[in-house]
Amino acid sequence: MQADFPAKLQCLFQSKRYKILYGGRGGAKSWGVARALLIMAASRPLRILCAREFQKSIKDSVHRLLSDQIKELGLDTFYEIQQTIIKGKNGSTFAFEGLKHNTTNIKSYEAVDIAWVEEAQNVSKTSWDILIPTIRAEGSEIWVTFNPELEDDATYQRFVVNPPTDSTVVKIGWADNPWFPSVLQQEMADLKQRDPDAYLNVWEGHCRKCLEGAIYAEELRKLQEDGRLCSVPYDASKQVDTFWDLGWADNTSIWFAQTVGMEIRVIDFYQNNLQSIQHYADTIRSRGYVLGTCYLPPDARAKQLGTGRSVEELLRSMGFTVVIVPMLSVADGIAAARTLFSSVWIDDRKCADGISDLRRYRYDVDPNTGTWSKQPLHDNSSHAADAWRYLAVGYRKPVTKQKDHYIPPSSWMGI
């Protein structure tokens, strides 16, 4: 079979445990990987896992990209394209999975030959810690493709700054692509003139100092400069409080913190979704900390449909001390969170995923004006940031008896 590739992608056909391709747009990274995997899987039986951090449906995967390349390569009669899987006549298979909160499914892929992680800039430390030891078949490989965002991202640090043994790391961009389309030449030139910093990130693959509209960029920068983003030991003589943001299909996020003198030490972080309250209760107890108070958001008072009990009531019935944080506006909560940063120390390893979410927490764009709005963007990063606001509000001042507010029954199903 004859197929063309940019010269820098010849590394895909060399034997390495890790193959890392990163850089700006237009370098044909994803296109080249899809084409290479299809050719290799046609020549010998391979089990290939195509993964990304978030995959709510098959539309979020590289299924369409692979399907298009099958047609381009004339392999229509060899591959059977099904709705959620692609099969070759020789037994090769392409499966598609999201990594986030999908531990059971991911651990079932230990026999795969190649795991391809696309858009890997968003993959968390926890997801890598689960995936990498899972891919353990003899001669198995992990292929990683991404456009860098922040230098502190788990993927950039793991594979570019400190690449593992037996890896090839290739930066590839538009200038390395002999088929770079002319229509994008003008788009690139326009962005370079309009926003040089954005151009360097989008097209040249340079890391951003911070994401555009990032809410806590300055505070996190100062935290790191002061050396307060570091290893933070657990003090067994002090209680550990937990600060929750509740979700079901969305994440439930929990920060673990201690007050030691005038310091607030944030020693741990956990988040998951589609799990019961019992699961979270068991998880925080399994950490082995001397537990103090569970600080919950106001919606923890809402009665759950089907049970007639609130999250507050459920945790109290399990023996936890529970406090509902004051009901403040998001803007006031963010203001409180900004002041919190000056007195906290955060464990950089146990809280890595939470820190990543705080870095990505940013304002939304007003669709009418195209400028930053006053409201944060609701995305996968906002749940940890909401729990951080409750940490700030809960520790900022004592919680007093509040007037009852009507909160409608919740459709949150975790009991």
Buried (B, 14 or more C-beta within 10 A) or exposed (E): EEEEBBEBBEBBEEEBBBBBBBBBBBBBBBBBBBBBBBBBBBEEEBBBBBBBBBBEEBEBBBBEBBBEBBEEBEBEEBBEBEEEEBBBEEEBBBBBBBBBBBBEEBEEBEEBBBBBBBBBBBBBBBBBEBBBEBBEBEEBBBBBBBBBBBEBBBBBBBBBEEEEEEBBBBBBBBBBBEEBEEEBEEBBEEBBEEEEEEBBBBBBBBBBEBBBBBBBBEBBBEBBEEEBBEEBEBBEEBBBBBBBBBBBEBBBBBBBBBBEEEEBBBBBBBBBBBBEBEEBBEBBEEBEBEBBBBBBBBBBBBBBEEEEBBBBBBBBEBEBEBBBBBBBEBEEBBBBBBEBBEEBBBBBEBBBBBBBBBBBBBBBBEEEEEEBBEEBBEBBBBBBBBBBBBBBBBBBEEBEEEEEEEBEEBEBEBE
